[in-house]
Structure formats: structure tokens, C-alpha cells
Amino acid sequence: MMDVKVLAIAPYEGLKEMILGLAEGQDMELRVETGDLQQGLKYAEEAASSGTDIIISRGGTAKLIQSRVAIPVVEIEVSGYDMLRVLTLAKGYPGKVAIVGFAQVVAGAAAVCEVLDMKISSYTVQDESGVGQVLQELREQGYQIIVGDVITVKEAEKLGLIGFLLTSGKESVLRSFQQARKWHALFEACKREYGMAYQVLQAEQAGVAVYDREQRQVFGNPYFNRQIAPFMDSEKIGRIVREILTEGTFHTMLEQAERIWRVSGYPLPGPDGPLAVLRIASGKSRDELRLRGASLVPAEAGFRAAQVAGNIVSHNSNMRHALDKAQSYRDQQLSVWISGEKGTGKELLAQFIHFGGERGLRPFLKIECGLASQDLWDMLLNEERNEELFGSLGRGTVFLRDIDGLGEAEQKGLADYLDKHTPAFQWIVSSREDILERTESGGFSAELYYRLAEVTLPLPSLRERKEDIEGLSLLYINEYNAKYGKQVAGLRDEAREALERFEWRGNIHQLRQVIEEAVLLAKGLYIEQGEISEVLSTRRMRTEYGKPDFDLSGTLEEIEQRIIQQVLMEEGMNQVKTAERLGISRTTLWRKIK
Ligand SMILES: Nc1ncnc2c1ncn2[C@@H]1O[C@H](COP(=O)(O)OP(=O)(O)OP(=O)(O)O)[C@@H](O)[C@H]1O
């Protein structure tokens, strides 16, 4: 206890002397200053920021300090003895006597007067500003002697009254020493306990931060401040904080600076309202995950996709029906099975369901079924390992893209997994349109289909919704005008008709590519029929099976792309078969076509 550092602030000089006199042998490092209110506060603030453990003071000054510093403030109380001394003195003095002060002091004085049958009136003031007026009135009523604390006595003397100061006696000062030691011991014990927790936080190899309601950071451990805060998007953090404060616990994964970050959060009651605690740990690198056949769709891209899909205006009733259904599946815990030909917008709709709904802030984990590595499936279906993948998904979405590409063993593994688990995340699946036929002929696990297809969303091919070709084309013309700095204003009617006659095996995806080429080719304000025919004739050759007439212009990489696209078409877009035919691994194929 030797080294408890105490600053005593005495509102009057006599108290300073007494404190110093009593301090000897008290096992404290004591400093005493004289100062009332603001002056006292100044001393206290300096001391609190330079290592003082405890402050001792009295009356209004003690109260003011208590409200402004973070270290304990012990008050020297006005004891019964103190009261008795000054009242005895005042009683013997000729003239009318009144006691003026705060409620606590006045109540004590009144009790003493009653016991000793003293006729001394008492007046309570709420705060310092009321003192002057009370004293004025007392003077008018003929009072001459005012008993009170430093502020009251000073005011009384200003008005020509006689002030009797309620001084603190030895007992009160000694009691304050005793209390200071007790409080210090308690404070130290707390500091030791919390100090340990604090050290742990400082050393954590994960970022821990606390945010308040206004999304202001109120705490951040060194890992957070150095490794995360410099590149973490504050807008994204703000959204997560809001979500934590309204929804409670929260898990997500964020892709930032080439890494996947696992984020978890929970609300915490704080002294000035609720706080949000965030823990952000580094997970796999983005490429590591991609090479296994999975990726995390960045929220920005997802929100954009959801917006595009939300704005789709279709003249086709099947498409409109699909969009309405997608909208209604948004915030439901149902596995959604989206089927349709290659390039019909299955993934776009999956993103619309996820990013357009309340799950939007949570992760959208996309798994390329035909390309997923053995290791990824192992991670996915093995309970000990899937924490790595699913641990931070919370109420996110797992999107199984092109599930038709899944081998028999993986289908069974997944069906078993679904049998045993009901995770918080949502499954969305995409497949070719003939999947039902395949389940009937035993080509695809019926069990898996019925587990995952709680609701279905069949998408029409572009051939079946020719009425939308013009609208989509204009959308893409606009997009590629911006990208290539062109000013194409539309399509000639004949050009549109040519587009409507085309077979569109690659659907919207293919239409997008055709429009891109046509915009680049366009010489005038409108895309002419000739320009469309030119683009389509090369496309047709690429999509007609059997006799590819290859365009050998361009770089090796471009030629390779054409070959891969051709073989993909011939294999009904089945990536597993395509990879086998080309003699490359599925991962290599996937890398090449991304
Ligand atoms: N209604 C639409 N409006 C505008 N663009 C669309 C629409 N539907 C799809 N697209 C675009 O068409 C392309 C193909 O869409 P998407 O990748 O979602 O199709 P998919 O059916 O999932 O393809 P795959 O069969 O290869 O998995 C994307 O560029 C997408 O943005």
C-alpha cells in the first residue's frame, strides 16, 4: 500500500494544514493543494492524467471533481462532531443564526439542533447559484450569522454577514484516509483482473473493435488498428454495426485486400447506450479459395446484380412469373432450385434473392460444382472441416452453381450432409433445365434434388422470350457505349429481326457478347443488319456442332478461348466432360474460362 498516490484538494487553507499534519505515518504518497471549485478541478485533472491514484476533497469541490475525472474521489465528510463544534460556537454568539447549505449538510445540522434543543433555522440550497439569493433574504430578515461550507461563507461575507465555516475535524480527515486506502485496494484488484483481459486483447492475432450507435470506433486493439482499419471500408463496417445493434449476433465473411476476413459481432450494453463488438480474423486468401472451386461474391457486385435484376422489365409472362417468385423467396429459409439453359440468368437471380433481401450483408459463397476440388468437397461435407467454410456464413447463402456437374459420390455425400444438418444459411442451386428427366432416368440423385428443390424457379431460354431481345440489346448497347466510348443509339428494325431469328444457344450471355461485338463494329448511329449478320455468322459457326470453322486471328490465348468455348458447347456446357476431353484438370479449365 506504500505507493498509493493521493492528491488532497483542500477548499480552505486550514484544512490543508490539518491534512498535512495527519498524513505522517499514513503509508501514502500525499500531496495537498488548496483550491476551491474550478481551481480544485484543475489540480484534479492534472493529477488524474499523471498517475495519481486517488483524490481527496470536500463538499461542492469534491462533487465537481467526481463528475469530471476517471479516478476515485473520496469526500471528507462533515461529521456530527464537526457540526456540533460549529453549532456550539454559533449558539454562544449574540445574534440571529442560520445554517445554509446542501440538503445533506442541512439535514445533519437540523438533527444536531433538535437533539440539543438549539433554536437555529436551516435553509437548503439546490446548487451554488441559489446561495446568493437565500443569503440576501436572510439578511433582510435580520440574520447576522451564517453557518455553512466554503462557498456559503464566502458569499455571506460578501453581503456583510458573519460566516461560520463548517470545518472538518481530525476524525473526518482520518476517515477519508482510511477510505482512500480501501478504495485504492478495490480499484487495484479490478485493474489486475481487467488488466489481464486487456493484455489478452492487446496480443490477439485478430482485430477486436467496439463501435457506438453513431458507428464511431470507441475501442480497437492493435491488430485491428494496424492490420484492418487502414483498408476496411468504413461504409461496410457502418452497415454491419447497424445490423448488430438491431439484429443481435452477426457472422459474415468479407473479401478485402485479396483476403477473406471472417467477421463476427454481438451487441454489448454500454454506459451511454448499446455498443457493437466486432471480431475480424483473417481467413484464407481469395485465390486459395478460388483454386478449390469456391469464391465469395463481393457485396458491391452482388448489390449491383440485385439492382439489375430488380429493374428487369420483361414482356414474357414466364420470365415475369420467375421474377415474382424470386422476389417472394427472398427472406425465406427455403432451398431454391433455379433451372434453365446456359446463360439464362440463373446466377443473376440467385444474387437477386440473396443481395436484394435481408441476407444481403451476409456472405454469398459460390461453389462451382463441376470444378470444385476434392479438397473443397472434403471441407464441405466433413464436419470437422466445414467450420472453415461455413463457420462465418451465419444466415448467408451457399450457391451451388451447375449442380449437374457433380459426380455420383459427391451427390451422395451432399445428400447425407443435408440429412444430418439444418444450417442457418440458405441453399440456392442452379442446374440445366433437364435435371428432372435426369433424376427419372437415374442420371442424378433424386434424393438430392428433392432435398434441395424446396421451391423451384425455371427460367425460359432466350428463344422462348424473343420479345425481350430488343430491350436487353438496348441495355447492353448502353453498357458498351460507356465502356468503349461509342454513341450507338439503337438497332435498325432489320437488325433486331435478325437477332430475333437467331437460335441463342448461349442465351442472354451470348446476346451480351454479340451486342458487345456489334457496338465495337458499328460505324453509324444505329447498328445495321449487316453488322449484326457479320457477328452472328461467326457465332453461328461457333455454335453449330461438328464443323467448327475457326477464326485463327488474335493471340494464342484468344484462339485457345475459342477452342474451349467450342468444346464446351459440344459437351452441352458440361465442364467435367470438357476438361476430360481437353486433357486438363477441371481447375485449369475453370481458371481459363473465368
Ligand atoms: N434479365 C437480364 N437482364 C440483363 N442481363 C441479364 C439478365 N439475365 C442475365 N443477364 C446477364 O447474362 C449473363 C449470364 O447470366 P448468368 O451468369 O446469371 O446466367 P447463368 O444461367 O447463371 O449462366 P450459367 O449457365 O453459365 O451458370 C450475365 O452477364 C448476366 O448479367
The ligand as an SDF file (V2000), in Angstrom:
LIG
                    3D

 31 33  0  0  0  0  0  0  0  0999 V2000
  -32.6160  -10.2190  -67.3340 N   0  0  0  0  0  0  0  0  0  0  0  0
  -31.3610   -9.8650  -67.5320 C   0  0  0  0  0  0  0  0  0  0  0  0
  -31.0670   -8.5940  -67.7980 N   0  0  0  0  0  0  0  0  0  0  0  0
  -29.8170   -8.2210  -68.0460 C   0  0  0  0  0  0  0  0  0  0  0  0
  -28.7880   -9.0470  -68.0290 N   0  0  0  0  0  0  0  0  0  0  0  0
  -29.0220  -10.3210  -67.7260 C   0  0  0  0  0  0  0  0  0  0  0  0
  -30.3080  -10.8000  -67.4430 C   0  0  0  0  0  0  0  0  0  0  0  0
  -30.2340  -12.1140  -67.1570 N   0  0  0  0  0  0  0  0  0  0  0  0
  -28.9370  -12.4410  -67.2860 C   0  0  0  0  0  0  0  0  0  0  0  0
  -28.2160  -11.3740  -67.6180 N   0  0  0  0  0  0  0  0  0  0  0  0
  -26.7720  -11.3620  -67.9080 C   0  0  0  0  0  0  0  0  0  0  0  0
  -26.4810  -12.5040  -68.6650 O   0  0  0  0  0  0  0  0  0  0  0  0
  -25.2590  -13.0940  -68.2970 C   0  0  0  0  0  0  0  0  0  0  0  0
  -25.4670  -14.5310  -67.8690 C   0  0  0  0  0  0  0  0  0  0  0  0
  -26.2050  -14.5720  -66.6800 O   0  0  0  0  0  0  0  0  0  0  0  0
  -25.8950  -15.6570  -65.5440 P   0  0  0  0  0  0  0  0  0  0  0  0
  -24.4410  -15.8490  -65.3660 O   0  0  0  0  0  0  0  0  0  0  0  0
  -26.7070  -15.2700  -64.3810 O   0  0  0  0  0  0  0  0  0  0  0  0
  -26.5070  -16.9370  -66.2390 O   0  0  0  0  0  0  0  0  0  0  0  0
  -26.4860  -18.4340  -65.7520 P   0  0  0  0  0  0  0  0  0  0  0  0
  -27.7530  -19.0070  -66.2250 O   0  0  0  0  0  0  0  0  0  0  0  0
  -26.2060  -18.4870  -64.2990 O   0  0  0  0  0  0  0  0  0  0  0  0
  -25.2510  -18.9970  -66.5530 O   0  0  0  0  0  0  0  0  0  0  0  0
  -24.5570  -20.4510  -66.4030 P   0  0  0  0  0  0  0  0  0  0  0  0
  -25.4750  -21.3880  -67.0840 O   0  0  0  0  0  0  0  0  0  0  0  0
  -23.2770  -20.2420  -67.1040 O   0  0  0  0  0  0  0  0  0  0  0  0
  -24.3980  -20.7260  -64.9720 O   0  0  0  0  0  0  0  0  0  0  0  0
  -24.7080  -12.2270  -67.1970 C   0  0  0  0  0  0  0  0  0  0  0  0
  -23.8210  -11.3230  -67.7920 O   0  0  0  0  0  0  0  0  0  0  0  0
  -25.9430  -11.5080  -66.6540 C   0  0  0  0  0  0  0  0  0  0  0  0
  -25.5800  -10.2650  -66.0870 O   0  0  0  0  0  0  0  0  0  0  0  0
  1  2  1  0
  2  3  1  0
  2  7  2  0
  3  4  2  0
  4  5  1  0
  5  6  2  0
  6  7  1  0
  6 10  1  0
  7  8  1  0
  8  9  2  0
  9 10  1  0
 10 11  1  0
 11 12  1  0
 11 30  1  0
 12 13  1  0
 13 14  1  0
 13 28  1  0
 14 15  1  0
 15 16  1  0
 16 17  2  0
 16 18  1  0
 16 19  1  0
 19 20  1  0
 20 21  2  0
 20 22  1  0
 20 23  1  0
 23 24  1  0
 24 25  2  0
 24 26  1  0
 24 27  1  0
 28 29  1  0
 28 30  1  0
 30 31  1  0
M  END
$$$$
